[in-house]
Amino acid sequence: MSNLAFPPAMYGEAVSGDPAETAIMRAIQGVDAGLVTHRIAADQVGAAIVMTPEVPLAKAMTMLPLCGVGFQNALGALAPPEVSVHLEWGGAIRVNGARCGRLRVFASDTDPAAVPDWIVVGWDLALLPLDPETGNDPDRTALYAEGCADVDPATLVEAWARHSLLWIARWEDEGPRPLNAEWRGLVHGVGEDITQNAHSGTFLGVDEDFGMLIRDNTDTHLVPLTTLLEDTP
């Protein structure tokens, strides 16, 4: 059980291991949608949510950037105003420009045209740096090293659930456009050179299903979000 407070459509379970792995196990067992598994430790916090889409996987994968936007909105509201929070297309979470955590996605099916039985989106965030000498890896950071020592991890998990639920409601009512507009203002690396799934070129942005658009010298390539699916543990 969980002592955290979640919206009526959600319910929590505190876990001792990887929240995503527990959420996947519960999803396979047929748990109701809305389960939020979470783990709060001294050096790290993480959570995952079980969802049961009613659309094909290609569109249901939108839950990855949607939960990323929910996370950014949650941390952005709790952190000091000078702290910036951005998202990478591939799932990395950046705080003040450096990688601080990641989002992950799993599904019961890998066929883009099939409606999956369940999708799990999880995230983890470093609270304390692995290396006390933070200058050894300037592209990695931790939340408490970025002026966020007063951010309560439990409150962050609760806020992420609330913001994500709000975005799910907007996505269902208004379609992908509002979410796409919000995400474009948060994504890291647009306009920069990138290599993804053997394609190298300029990251132009995304299509309506958040597939990555990469322009090389001659063509524009689409990398669908389904390529980010991880194997079920």
Buried (B, 14 or more C-beta within 10 A) or exposed (E): EBEBEBBEEBBBBBBEEBBBBBBBBBBBEEBEBBBBBBBBEEEBBBBBBBBBBEEBBBBBBBBBBBBBBBBBBBBBEBBEEEBBBBBBBBBBBBBBEBBBBBBBBBBBBEEBEBBBEBBBBBBBBBBEBEEEEBEEEEEBBBBBBBBBEEBEBBBBBBBBBBBBBBBBEBBEEEEBEBBBEBBEEBBBBBEEEBEBEEBEBBBBBBBEBBBBBBBEEEEEBEBBBBEBBBEBE
